[in-house]
Amino acid sequence: MTLLVFIFILLVAASSGFFIVKQQTAVIVERFGKYQSVRKAGLNFKIPVIDKKSYPVNLRIQQLDVIVETKTKDDVFVHLKVSTQFQIPKDRVKDAYYKLEDPAAQITSYIFDVVRAEVPKMRLDDVFERKDDIAVAIKSELNDAMIEYGYNIIKTLVTDIDPDAQVKEAMNRINAAERKKVAAQYEGDAQRILIVERAKAEAESKRLQGKGIADQRREIARGLEESVDVLNRAGINPQEASALIVITQHYDTLQAIGQDTKSNLILLPNNPNAASAMLNDMVVSLVAANKINNADKGNTDKQENSKQKD
């Protein structure tokens, strides 16, 4: 009976020596407080009472987010959010477990040191433009320092740059003013083009209108010339024919004005004697004009003859 109890105790003790390590983790086994081995994923065994296993060491890629406050070269305070991805290689589990007690605090210290060494050399605009350079500098510094402790730095990213609220407001105002300036320039260009095109259209309209008036007057002159020829063939001299045409146009104008009910018309004395007097005045004016033209023509001919003699 005693032997059975002893065997049972041995089996219980032996079964307590088996343990399971999960995937992507590792366990340190110590014997009497001294490092013995690294146990990887699967079923493992340790000597009961003599061996002791540590807490699982995570072998997956981990991320640490750190927010750093620093000052730029142009004296602007900014908050940078730096995300660092790191991993413990399977062959460096011992170093990661024994050499570094608080890896997050150690990585944070290096990030603060690098950021506060790099950013004060840059202006605020350069910080936004060269954030990748900052990330590369952090990764290089971290990788050189942390590999000794069994940590491999996979990637470092500057994921956010947050200046002071007043600075952001000023930057937004500058951006808005710049956009308004560009919009005003475009509006000015559009207005100038509109004015130029409108002027061109107006000039073309005036040209066509002038051409139309010229054509109209040319046709009127041709019609008058034909009317004078017809009257001459009827035995009426040119002065009387011209006067007759003018008085006819006068009455045609009066008739055209009278057709519009909304027009205001002031008629000069319009009895037969007044019409006759107006006709006589026109004839006298035309005769006088012809005499003046003939006199001017004679003077011009004399001047030309004298020049030819000279």
VENRA-V778682 format. One line per field, one symbol per residue. psi: psi as a letter, one per 30 degrees, with the letter a starting at -180 (. if undefined). A space follows every 50 residues. Layout:
psi = ???
This chain:
psi = eeeeeeeeeeeeeefffklkklkgllkkkkjhfkkelkkakaklklkkee lkkllkkkglklkkkkkkklkleghkklkkjkkkklkjlfggeeeeeffk eieeeeeeeeeeeeeffeefflleeeeefhfeeeeeeeeeeeeeefffgg kkjekkkjfkjjlleeeeeeeeeeeeeeeeeeeeeeeeeeeeeeeeeeee eeeeeeeeeeeeeeeeeeeeeeeeeeeeeeeefggkleeeeeeeeeeeee eeeeeeeffjfgkkkjklkgleeeeeeeeeeeeeeeeeeeeeeeeeeeee eeeeeeeee.
